[in-house]
Amino acid sequence: MRILICEDSTLLREGLVRVLADAGHDVVAAVTDAEGLTETVAATGPELCILDVRLPPTYTDEGIRAALDLRAADPQLPVLVLSQYVEERYASELITSHGAALGYLLKDRVADVGDFLESVERIRAGATVLDPEVVAQLLTRRARDERLSRLTDRERTVLALIAEGKSNQAIAQTLFVSEASVEKYITSLFQKLGLEPDEHGNRRVLAALVHLEHGGDTQNGSLR
């Protein structure tokens, strides 16, 4: 896979380059800031862009704005954003932006090389992957929402696992239940959220979480 990295920390940037290269990926560019990033992407043609949320010169939101700009310019370009902390507003902006697969992971997750590489592959394959901490906060903030309150504890657990990008098989292994049971939980929770399950289940769950966060309309076409 052709990958572009935009990360100002030399240690992390070079670490990502090494990990990705060792896994057989081609790092086509590794830059330290978002200046000229659009041109670099156009010149190198990456299949996935990995960006830090906070980049020079202000170290506030340069990275996330660059990610949103990239998705606006090419909605089919998968983007993985790395952050030191849970930034709920940024996660919501990414999820609600129209486009291809995306990821929002905490930098601590990169320390688990196997987990990180698996997330990279899932995002490239079309999945949407959120760090468990982001998912937990999105769920917690809407815990009093009537629709979420309809879910059982097990259904809320399944919802969070799907939002993290886990497959039905992985969820079944995590919960020590059968895949058939997982499918029943998913069908039930989608019904309670007013959504119909389909092959893009994880995307629709993430869209539903943000929908609940903003009090939107479950029938909105952007959730499809």
NORRALIN-V952632 format. One line per field, one symbol per residue. phi: phi as a letter, one per 20 degrees, with the letter a starting at -180 (. if undefined). psi: psi as a letter, one per 40 degrees, with the letter a starting at -180 (. if undefined). Layout:
# NORRALIN-V952632
phi = ???
psi = ???
This chain:
# NORRALIN-V952632
phi = .ecddcbefgffgfffgfffffenedeeacddbefmfgfffffdlfebddcffdcfeeldcgfffffffffffbgeefcdddcfcfdgfffffffeffrffbcccffffffegffffffgfffffoedcdfgffggfffffdgefgffffffgfffffgfffffnffgffffffelceffffffffgfffffemcdfbfdgfffffffffgffdmeefegffee
psi = hhhhhghdhdddddddddddddeeihheigieiehedddddddefiehhhiidhiieefceddddddddddddgeehihhhhidihgddddddddehhaaiiihiidddddgddddddddddddeeihhiiddddddddddfdehdddediidddddddddddeeiidddddddefiiddddddddddddddefihiaefdddddddddddddefaheehdee.
